[in-house]
Amino acid sequence: MMSEPRVMIAEPSLFLQHLIQKNLQSLDMRVSHIYTHGSTVLESASEDFDIMLIDYNLPDMTGIELAQKMLHRNIYTRIILLLPESLSRESQEFIAQGVQATLVKPFYAESIQRVLIETVTHV
């Protein structure tokens, strides 16, 4: 695994921000920024992240809309889209649209760690 990957989190829930951050630290990954809105992610899009964890239900746009805007700007960072259970069947469609992986809520520490490791090791 690469040394200390830089991770950006776009997640409105403070509880999930903390849970994700804790799991990232246990994998020697560094959380660079935490955002609650897609628009602030786009404003700081010049930042260089190895991985972006993006919640599907952001207050100002969907996570897939944010991912598509990032791709439209030629920002090719590995994106993990955090989905509500109601969209779990759409996982493959979102991957076809450019995200590297999806993670369905609610998730356990083991599942987020597995997805993070897979995303980092499959460049």
Beta strands, then each sheet from edge to edge (+ up, - down):
strand 1: 6-10
strand 2: 30-35
strand 3: 51-55
strand 4: 78-83
strand 5: 101-104
sheet 1: 2+ 1+ 3+ 4+ 5+
end
